[in-house]
Amino acid sequence: MKRILSGFSLIALLALPLRAQVTETPQTIAPGKFFLRMDAVTVSVNRDSLEPYKYTALGLASSILSTGVTPNVDVQFGAQVFVRETYQYQGTNSSRSGWGDFSFRTKWTFWRDDSLGQSAAVIPYIKIPSRTEGIGNNHLEGGFIVPWAMKLGPGSEAGAMFEWDQLRNDANNGYDSHWLVSAFARQHVFGGFGAYAEMTMAVSSASASTFAGTLGGGVTFDFSDVFQLDYGLSRGIGGSSTDWTGVVRLRWTF
């Protein structure tokens, strides 16, 4: 049981962070504009084939609101509006729910080459606990993200991301470093429809057995130039990964 519970911290890192498609984009929001990215419904399920346990996480309206400060800098506020976690072990259930954590971020697009269609940014962030009983770990955490993207042709884009996080350890007496890399490819299909594929890999300084990754993809639909819906599904790979994560999300510029 101890091994099961110790794995939940890394599961939470991959399953319910304030991200839509995991790989961030380097583009910033124009001054005077706002951008809302919301994971309207996130469901993650994890089972152990050797022990009778199941972990299910539900996130509702996990959102990031961004606004531009300069053409190359924006600021972002994130909130997990509702989180519910359920553990089933040897016939007993344990659930906890409430507000998730908050985050503050800023994005700086430090490099852009229009002739190559490429750009890169850095996103430092800090996570502030909501102090909701049983949700999160009630500790400050933070790190930085470096996304890169390039246009491959009309309606086609690819990108990658590196992330470093300082997260509270399982013993609750210090912090562990977590490293994550991801990559995606996205293609317009027809009309307002598009599709993407994505992979992630993560490790932690806690131990050598913390490798976790995902393989997945999704479909998008553009209702207009400023409003988009998409659905994504990913399969975990590695012993510390969530088995399945599905997300229904929206993006709205106003």
Protein Blocks (a to p, Z undefined) as FASTA:
>chain_A
ZZmmmmmmmmmmmmmcccfbfbacfbdcdehiacddddfbacdddddfkbccddddddeh
iacddddfbfmbccdddddfbacddddeehiacddeddddddddddddfbdcfknopacd
ddddddddehighiajhiacddddddddddfbehiacdddddddddddfkopaccddddd
dddddddfbhjbccdddddddddfkbmklgccdddddddddfblkbccdddddddedjkb
cfbdcdddddddZZ
